[in-house]
Amino acid sequence: MWMLSASVPGAGRDAQTPRMDFNVKKLASGAGVFFSRAVQFTEEKLGQAEKTELDAHFENLLSRADSTKNWTEKILRQTEVLLQPNPSARIEEFLYEKLDRKIPSRITNGELLGQYMIEAASEFGPGTPYGSTLIKVGEAQRRLGAADRDFIQSSMINFLTPLRNFLEGDWKTISKERRLLENRRLDLDACKSRLKKAKAAEAKAAAEQELRLAQTGFDHQAEITRLLLEGISSTHTNHLRCLHEFVEAQATYYAQCYQYTLDLQKLLDRLPSAFVGNSDKPAPPTGSSPSTATIPVVPSFAGPCNPTPSSVGFTEVSPPSSGTRKARVLYDYDAADSSELDLLADELITVYSLPGMDSDWLMGEKGSKKGKVPVTYLELLN
């Protein structure tokens, strides 16, 4: 029993010895290859050793591949800036991507602006001219923001993703094979150098055998690398298709933006605002008193000086023989006193100016009723 127990550890050590020897030999062999390549590389840099040159076609393929990689990186990065101008957001998205986690949904700037406008309208009063306009503009901004989101998502999928796949997939494979080719080239040139230095016939024979093996390995690796480099043409074709899709998505996005803003402009043209539409549209009131009119008022006609209309009964005032105009009421107006005329949105009235009358007001008639009306509540029709 004792002898059996004593022999087991020894047997285990004996069994492990060949593996340890093999690892040491492999490590020593790898270190020798690395040292040989380092020596060859150093001598080439110092001009003390010859270097196997690749043919012109191969060099052109390498140059084209490098240019493709460099410009793909630049186009990718700048497209990311175009789609997401916020550098902090880009860094956050990059970290989520590297951690293989879903990027959280982020509201676009247009959607946020629209949200603020609609919230402001609810506080100012959605029935007021300013509030109702804020709602219309806010809704348009939301639609613009949604279009922006669709454009970003489409560009990410159809344009940025293929560019990233090339850089993180095909290009890494090409780079790996190029490094292997460079190592095979160093091994080949080191064998050539040893053959030149060999003196004895036996040493020359061994060096020639090593050279043949090195040449075979180099030729095989060069063929693999060449096929990968020639695949850059397919990469260009794929990127060309993605570029077309990117432009189509961009054209769709800008067409949507144009249509949304055009519809909004037409809508605002029908609203009382001094800041949109043509110069014949009145400005909205900002309070209980009308603001200064920005439309041309019917000029007063020369005649004897009369007291201002506010000091006489308007039912006794006759309209001038000329200078009357039709006007459409833009929104309801409650008369402040008996000298003013109540108005209802969309009704048509006759208006005219009287000598000495405030330019913010016009005389209005509808049926048998007469009174002052604020010009900012009217759209002059003729």
C-alpha positions as CSV (number, residue, x, y, z in Angstrom):
1,M,0.0,0.0,0.0
2,W,2.7,2.4,0.9
3,M,4.7,1.8,-2.3
4,L,1.5,2.3,-4.4
5,S,0.8,5.6,-2.7
6,A,4.3,6.7,-3.1
7,S,4.4,5.9,-6.7
8,V,1.2,7.9,-7.6
9,P,2.6,11.4,-7.1
10,G,5.7,10.5,-9.0
11,A,3.7,9.1,-11.8
12,G,1.6,12.4,-11.9
13,R,4.8,14.4,-12.1
14,D,6.1,12.2,-14.9
15,A,2.8,12.7,-16.8
16,Q,3.0,16.4,-16.5
17,T,6.6,16.8,-17.6
18,P,6.1,16.4,-21.3
19,R,3.3,19.0,-21.3
20,M,5.5,21.5,-19.4
21,D,8.4,20.7,-21.8
22,F,6.0,21.2,-24.8
23,N,4.8,24.6,-23.5
24,V,8.3,25.8,-22.8
25,K,9.4,24.7,-26.3
26,K,6.4,26.4,-27.9
27,L,7.1,29.6,-25.9
28,A,10.8,29.5,-26.9
29,S,9.9,28.9,-30.5
30,G,7.4,31.8,-30.5
31,A,10.0,34.1,-28.8
32,G,12.5,33.0,-31.5
33,V,10.1,33.9,-34.3
34,F,9.3,37.2,-32.7
35,F,13.0,38.0,-32.2
36,S,13.8,37.0,-35.8
37,R,11.0,39.4,-37.1
38,A,12.2,42.2,-34.9
39,V,15.7,41.8,-36.1
40,Q,14.6,41.8,-39.7
41,F,12.4,44.8,-39.2
42,T,15.2,46.8,-37.5
43,E,17.7,45.9,-40.2
44,E,15.3,47.0,-42.9
45,K,14.8,50.4,-41.2
46,L,18.5,50.8,-41.0
47,G,19.0,49.9,-44.6
48,Q,21.0,46.8,-43.8
49,A,18.5,44.2,-45.2
50,E,16.4,43.9,-48.3
51,K,12.6,44.0,-48.2
52,T,10.2,42.1,-50.4
53,E,8.0,44.6,-52.2
54,L,4.4,44.0,-53.1
55,D,3.4,44.6,-56.7
56,A,1.8,47.9,-57.8
57,H,-1.7,46.4,-58.0
58,F,-1.5,45.2,-54.5
59,E,-0.2,48.5,-53.2
60,N,-3.1,50.3,-55.0
61,L,-5.6,47.9,-53.3
62,L,-4.0,48.7,-49.9
63,S,-4.1,52.5,-50.5
64,R,-7.8,52.3,-51.6
65,A,-8.7,50.3,-48.6
66,D,-7.0,52.8,-46.2
67,S,-8.8,55.7,-47.9
68,T,-12.1,53.9,-47.6
69,K,-11.6,53.3,-44.0
70,N,-10.4,56.8,-43.2
71,W,-13.3,58.6,-45.1
72,T,-15.9,56.1,-43.8
73,E,-14.9,57.1,-40.3
74,K,-15.1,60.8,-41.1
75,I,-18.5,60.5,-42.8
76,L,-19.8,58.4,-40.0
77,R,-18.7,60.8,-37.3
78,Q,-20.0,63.9,-39.1
79,T,-23.4,62.2,-39.9
80,E,-23.7,61.4,-36.2
81,V,-23.1,65.1,-35.5
82,L,-25.7,66.1,-38.1
83,L,-28.3,63.7,-36.6
84,Q,-27.5,64.5,-33.0
85,P,-25.8,67.9,-32.5
86,N,-25.6,67.4,-28.7
87,P,-22.2,65.9,-27.9
88,S,-23.3,64.7,-24.4
89,A,-26.2,62.8,-26.0
90,R,-23.8,61.3,-28.5
91,I,-21.5,60.1,-25.8
92,E,-24.5,58.6,-23.9
93,E,-25.7,56.8,-27.0
94,F,-22.1,55.5,-27.6
95,L,-21.9,54.1,-24.0
96,Y,-25.3,52.4,-24.3
97,E,-24.2,50.9,-27.6
98,K,-20.9,49.6,-26.1
99,L,-22.7,48.2,-23.1
100,D,-25.1,46.5,-25.5
101,R,-28.1,48.2,-23.9
102,K,-31.1,49.8,-25.5
103,I,-30.7,53.5,-26.1
104,P,-33.5,55.3,-24.2
105,S,-36.1,57.1,-26.3
106,R,-35.3,60.9,-26.3
107,I,-37.8,63.6,-27.2
108,T,-36.6,65.8,-30.1
109,N,-36.0,69.5,-29.8
110,G,-39.0,70.3,-32.0
111,E,-41.3,68.1,-30.0
112,L,-40.1,69.7,-26.8
113,L,-40.6,73.2,-28.2
114,G,-44.1,72.2,-29.3
115,Q,-44.9,70.9,-25.8
116,Y,-43.7,74.2,-24.2
117,M,-45.9,76.2,-26.6
118,I,-49.0,74.2,-25.9
119,E,-48.4,74.3,-22.1
120,A,-47.9,78.1,-22.4
121,A,-51.2,78.4,-24.3
122,S,-53.1,76.6,-21.6
123,E,-51.8,79.1,-19.1
124,F,-52.4,82.2,-21.2
125,G,-55.8,81.1,-22.3
126,P,-56.4,78.9,-25.4
127,G,-59.3,81.2,-26.4
128,T,-57.0,84.3,-26.7
129,P,-55.4,85.2,-30.0
130,Y,-51.9,84.6,-28.5
131,G,-52.9,81.3,-26.9
132,S,-54.7,79.9,-29.9
133,T,-51.7,80.8,-32.1
134,L,-49.4,79.1,-29.7
135,I,-51.4,76.0,-29.9
136,K,-51.3,75.9,-33.7
137,V,-47.6,76.6,-33.9
138,G,-46.9,74.1,-31.1
139,E,-48.8,71.4,-32.9
140,A,-46.8,72.1,-36.0
141,Q,-43.6,72.0,-34.1
142,R,-44.6,68.6,-32.7
143,R,-45.1,67.3,-36.2
144,L,-41.8,68.7,-37.3
145,G,-40.1,67.0,-34.3
146,A,-41.8,63.7,-35.2
147,A,-40.5,64.0,-38.8
148,D,-37.1,64.7,-37.4
149,R,-37.3,61.5,-35.3
150,D,-38.3,59.4,-38.3
151,F,-35.4,60.9,-40.3
152,I,-32.9,60.1,-37.6
153,Q,-34.2,56.5,-37.2
154,S,-34.2,55.9,-40.9
155,S,-30.6,57.3,-41.3
156,M,-29.4,55.3,-38.3
157,I,-30.7,52.0,-39.8
158,N,-30.1,52.5,-43.5
159,F,-26.9,54.6,-43.5
160,L,-24.9,54.7,-40.2
161,T,-25.4,51.0,-39.4
162,P,-23.8,49.7,-42.7
163,L,-20.9,52.1,-42.2
164,R,-20.3,50.9,-38.6
165,N,-20.6,47.2,-39.8
166,F,-17.8,47.8,-42.3
167,L,-15.5,49.4,-39.8
168,E,-16.2,46.9,-37.0
169,G,-16.5,43.8,-39.2
170,D,-14.9,43.8,-42.7
171,W,-12.2,46.3,-41.8
172,K,-11.1,44.4,-38.7
173,T,-10.8,41.3,-40.8
174,I,-8.8,43.1,-43.4
175,S,-6.5,44.6,-40.8
176,K,-5.9,41.2,-39.1
177,E,-5.0,39.5,-42.4
178,R,-2.7,42.5,-43.3
179,R,-0.8,42.0,-40.0
180,L,-0.5,38.3,-40.8
181,L,0.8,39.1,-44.3
182,E,3.4,41.5,-42.8
183,N,4.6,38.8,-40.4
184,R,4.8,36.3,-43.3
185,R,6.8,38.9,-45.3
186,L,9.2,39.4,-42.4
187,D,9.6,35.6,-42.0
188,L,10.3,35.3,-45.8
189,D,12.9,38.1,-45.8
190,A,14.6,36.7,-42.7
191,C,14.9,33.3,-44.4
192,K,16.4,35.1,-47.5
193,S,18.9,36.8,-45.2
194,R,19.9,33.5,-43.5
195,L,20.4,31.8,-46.8
196,K,22.7,34.6,-47.9
197,K,24.7,34.2,-44.7
198,A,24.9,30.4,-44.8
199,K,28.3,29.1,-45.7
200,A,28.2,25.3,-45.2
201,A,26.3,23.2,-47.7
202,E,24.1,21.7,-44.9
203,A,23.2,25.1,-43.6
204,K,22.4,26.3,-47.1
205,A,20.1,23.3,-47.6
206,A,18.3,24.0,-44.4
207,A,18.0,27.6,-45.2
208,E,16.6,26.8,-48.7
209,Q,14.0,24.5,-47.1
210,E,12.9,27.3,-44.7
211,L,12.8,29.7,-47.5
212,R,10.5,27.5,-49.6
213,L,8.1,27.1,-46.7
214,A,8.2,30.8,-45.9
215,Q,7.5,31.7,-49.6
216,T,4.5,29.3,-49.6
217,G,3.1,30.8,-46.5
218,F,3.6,34.4,-47.8
219,D,2.0,33.6,-51.2
220,H,-1.0,32.0,-49.5
221,Q,-1.5,34.9,-47.1
222,A,-1.0,37.4,-49.9
223,E,-3.8,35.8,-51.9
224,I,-6.2,35.8,-48.9
225,T,-5.4,39.5,-48.3
226,R,-5.7,40.4,-51.9
227,L,-9.2,38.9,-52.1
228,L,-10.3,40.8,-49.1
229,L,-8.9,44.1,-50.5
230,E,-10.7,43.5,-53.8
231,G,-13.9,43.2,-51.8
232,I,-13.6,47.0,-51.1
233,S,-15.4,47.5,-54.5
234,S,-18.4,45.6,-53.1
235,T,-18.2,47.8,-50.0
236,H,-18.3,50.9,-52.2
237,T,-21.4,49.5,-54.0
238,N,-23.1,48.8,-50.7
239,H,-22.3,52.3,-49.3
240,L,-23.5,53.8,-52.6
241,R,-26.9,52.2,-52.1
242,C,-27.0,53.3,-48.5
243,L,-26.1,56.9,-49.6
244,H,-29.1,56.9,-52.0
245,E,-31.4,55.8,-49.1
246,F,-30.0,58.5,-46.9
247,V,-30.6,61.2,-49.5
248,E,-34.2,59.9,-50.1
249,A,-34.8,59.9,-46.3
250,Q,-33.5,63.5,-46.1
251,A,-35.6,64.6,-49.1
252,T,-38.7,63.1,-47.5
253,Y,-37.8,64.8,-44.2
254,Y,-37.4,68.3,-45.8
255,A,-40.5,67.8,-47.9
256,Q,-42.5,67.1,-44.8
257,C,-41.0,70.1,-43.0
258,Y,-41.8,72.3,-45.9
259,Q,-45.4,71.0,-46.1
260,Y,-45.9,71.4,-42.3
261,T,-44.5,74.9,-42.3
262,L,-46.5,75.9,-45.4
263,D,-49.7,74.6,-43.9
264,L,-48.9,76.5,-40.7
265,Q,-48.2,79.7,-42.6
266,K,-51.5,79.4,-44.4
267,L,-53.3,78.8,-41.1
268,L,-51.6,81.8,-39.5
269,D,-52.6,83.9,-42.5
270,R,-56.2,83.4,-41.4
271,L,-55.4,84.4,-37.8
272,P,-55.2,88.0,-36.6
273,S,-51.5,88.7,-36.2
274,A,-49.3,91.6,-37.2
275,F,-46.3,89.3,-37.5
276,V,-47.4,86.8,-40.2
277,G,-49.3,87.0,-43.4
278,N,-49.5,90.0,-45.8
279,S,-49.6,93.6,-44.8
280,D,-53.3,93.8,-45.2
281,K,-53.9,91.7,-42.1
282,P,-54.6,93.3,-38.8
283,A,-52.6,92.7,-35.6
284,P,-54.1,90.7,-32.7
285,P,-55.1,92.5,-29.5
286,T,-52.9,91.9,-26.5
287,G,-55.3,93.0,-23.9
288,S,-58.6,94.7,-23.4
289,S,-57.5,97.7,-25.5
290,P,-56.6,97.2,-29.2
291,S,-53.0,97.6,-30.2
292,T,-51.6,100.0,-32.7
293,A,-52.8,99.1,-36.2
294,T,-50.3,98.1,-38.8
295,I,-52.7,98.1,-41.7
296,P,-53.3,101.1,-44.0
297,V,-56.4,102.9,-42.7
298,V,-58.9,104.6,-45.1
299,P,-57.7,108.2,-45.3
300,S,-59.8,110.9,-43.8
301,F,-61.5,113.2,-46.2
302,A,-60.9,117.0,-46.0
303,G,-63.7,119.0,-44.6
304,P,-64.5,121.3,-41.8
305,C,-63.2,120.5,-38.4
306,N,-65.7,118.3,-36.5
307,P,-65.6,117.2,-32.9
308,T,-64.2,113.7,-32.5
309,P,-66.7,110.9,-33.1
310,S,-66.6,109.9,-29.4
311,S,-68.3,113.2,-28.5
312,V,-71.3,112.7,-30.8
313,G,-74.0,110.2,-31.2
314,F,-72.8,107.7,-33.8
315,T,-76.3,106.9,-34.9
316,E,-76.5,110.4,-36.2
317,V,-73.3,110.2,-38.2
318,S,-73.6,109.4,-41.9
319,P,-70.9,107.5,-43.8
320,P,-68.9,109.5,-46.3
321,S,-69.9,109.4,-49.9
322,S,-66.8,107.4,-50.8
323,G,-64.1,105.5,-48.9
324,T,-66.3,102.8,-47.3
325,R,-64.9,99.3,-47.3
326,K,-66.1,95.8,-46.5
327,A,-64.4,94.0,-43.6
328,R,-64.6,90.5,-42.2
329,V,-64.6,90.2,-38.4
330,L,-61.8,88.0,-37.2
331,Y,-63.1,87.2,-33.8
332,D,-65.8,88.3,-31.3
333,Y,-65.6,91.7,-29.7
334,D,-67.8,93.0,-26.8
335,A,-68.4,96.7,-26.9
336,A,-67.0,98.6,-23.9
337,D,-69.7,101.3,-24.1
338,S,-72.5,102.6,-26.3
339,S,-70.1,104.3,-28.7
340,E,-68.7,100.9,-29.8
341,L,-70.2,98.1,-31.9
342,D,-70.5,94.5,-30.8
343,L,-68.8,92.1,-33.3
344,L,-69.2,88.4,-34.1
345,A,-66.4,86.4,-35.7
346,D,-66.8,85.9,-39.5
347,E,-69.6,88.5,-40.0
348,L,-69.2,91.1,-42.7
349,I,-69.5,94.8,-41.9
350,T,-69.0,98.1,-43.6
351,V,-66.2,100.3,-42.2
352,Y,-64.9,103.8,-42.9
353,S,-62.8,106.5,-41.3
354,L,-64.0,109.9,-40.0
355,P,-62.0,113.0,-39.8
356,G,-60.1,113.3,-36.5
357,M,-60.7,109.7,-35.6
358,D,-58.1,107.7,-33.8
359,S,-56.2,105.5,-36.3
360,D,-56.7,102.5,-34.1
361,W,-60.4,102.6,-34.8
362,L,-62.8,102.7,-37.7
363,M,-66.5,103.4,-37.9
364,G,-68.5,100.2,-38.4
365,E,-72.0,99.5,-39.7
366,K,-74.0,96.3,-39.7
367,G,-77.7,96.7,-40.5
368,S,-79.0,99.7,-38.6
369,K,-76.3,99.6,-36.0
370,K,-73.2,101.8,-36.0
371,G,-70.2,102.2,-33.7
372,K,-66.5,102.2,-33.3
373,V,-64.7,99.0,-34.0
374,P,-61.0,98.2,-33.4
375,V,-59.1,97.7,-36.7
376,T,-57.1,94.8,-35.2
377,Y,-60.3,92.8,-35.1
378,L,-60.9,93.2,-38.8
379,E,-59.7,91.9,-42.1
380,L,-60.2,94.6,-44.8
381,L,-61.5,93.0,-48.0
382,N,-61.5,95.9,-50.5
